[in-house]
């Protein structure tokens, strides 16, 4: 018995030692790396660069994972005069001989094979060289993207400036936006040389617009005028292909033999007026597209003063139309101009809930039924339906009313009730089908030979399938018509065919008389 107990104790001890070793090995696996070091200085002083942090492997064996991690830094725009970061790296090689001579190097952008290699072309020649296998960290992979080169590899960067983020700007320039803060504008223009003008305006593109693209096909030429909010005017003549700067805005212009193409990513730094200078020859056609910012937006106000000084009342917010350019409040019509602009509903909250003071200075307990009611929608009775059947409309008036603490109800401004949905002022009515005529089968001809008459029963059927009045008498099908039996008659000339009047003929006539005097259904 004692031997059995000793063996059990030894087994438990062995299991504890094994468990301790397993836990220690898992702990060692987590602590094979030293802590991350501090972040390095940013690779750029503006325009978005990269910073890194290092950690050291504490094991004699290989550690799993990376010993370096990166993040973006200094994501502020560079001043226009600082120039392009890739261009700066190319120009740094101007003092190095290539093929026995010095060159002024210009950057090669958007290389699809290796966007993070420093490829440059010599100005005035077709010489293209890879001057470095890697651009400096923080260099953009592509001109129209935030993705940046880090250690020679193109890393995805979202509009939130986070590495690996897939968040993008919408067409309005809002990070992770829904496109509701701008509107697409597209159109075309055709020059008219016969007018005698030497130039004309194609389109005026407002301040802060984005993604402007304009294509001119024909012999005429484009040029641009600008005007800042302060009234300063500028002009740019586009006589050759290249990149131009106007009011802190980069313009990409391409001049071809048969057309001219202007691209502006934006946002525009001023109001731009795109014009065309007439040339001799045929008329030109211009097509354009851009995203125009909605410069008048609704802005929610602060809460208005409480409806009562004490005893429990309410207060509401409203919305005002705000001009983003001037920073001023303008009339509501400016905001109503844009269908995309949805006026926010007022917010409502209770206020001044403390009890009112009586004349002797003590707190006066307010009965619950004297609590100040909220504004509410109140509607009039529905009007009579516009039609008796077949679908009509009935209407009523709906107004916002306010009730004071004495129970007096008065009409007030509609915005005070917009915290709740406005009740309908129109509704469909009498949507059932109108009564229609239903004709039964024709009876046999009243004669057995020659020409006679035949009859049928015609009923007025309502939406319930019942015979009733209400059908249009002018559209009623006829209940009798002539008929011809092709069997020859072999009777004497003085014996004419006698017209039979069976029971169904009498029934058809009686039904016709009954409907003609019946009243329309209510």
Secondary structure as UniProt FT lines:
FT   HELIX           2..30
FT   STRAND          49..54
FT   STRAND          68..73
FT   HELIX           80..82
FT   HELIX           85..91
FT   TURN            92..95
FT   TURN            99..100
FT   STRAND          105..107
FT   TURN            115..116
FT   STRAND          118..122
FT   TURN            123..124
FT   STRAND          128..132
FT   TURN            137..138
FT   STRAND          139..140
FT   TURN            143..144
FT   STRAND          148..150
FT   TURN            151..152
FT   STRAND          153..155
FT   TURN            159..160
FT   TURN            171..172
FT   TURN            180..181
FT   STRAND          182..190
FT   HELIX           193..195
FT   STRAND          199..205
FT   TURN            207..208
FT   STRAND          210..217
FT   STRAND          221..227
FT   TURN            229..230
FT   STRAND          233..237
FT   STRAND          242..246
FT   TURN            247..248
FT   STRAND          249..255
FT   STRAND          259..266
FT   STRAND          271..277
FT   STRAND          285..293
FT   STRAND          296..300
FT   STRAND          313..316
FT   STRAND          319..323
FT   TURN            324..327
FT   STRAND          328..330
FT   HELIX           333..336
FT   TURN            339..340
FT   STRAND          348..351
FT   STRAND          356..357
FT   TURN            359..360
FT   STRAND          363..364
FT   HELIX           368..370
FT   STRAND          376..379
FT   STRAND          392..395
FT   STRAND          398..403
FT   TURN            405..406
FT   STRAND          409..411
FT   HELIX           414..417
FT   TURN            418..419
FT   STRAND          426..429
FT   STRAND          436..439
FT   STRAND          450..455
FT   STRAND          458..461
FT   TURN            463..464
FT   HELIX           473..475
FT   STRAND          480..485
FT   TURN            493..494
FT   HELIX           503..517
//
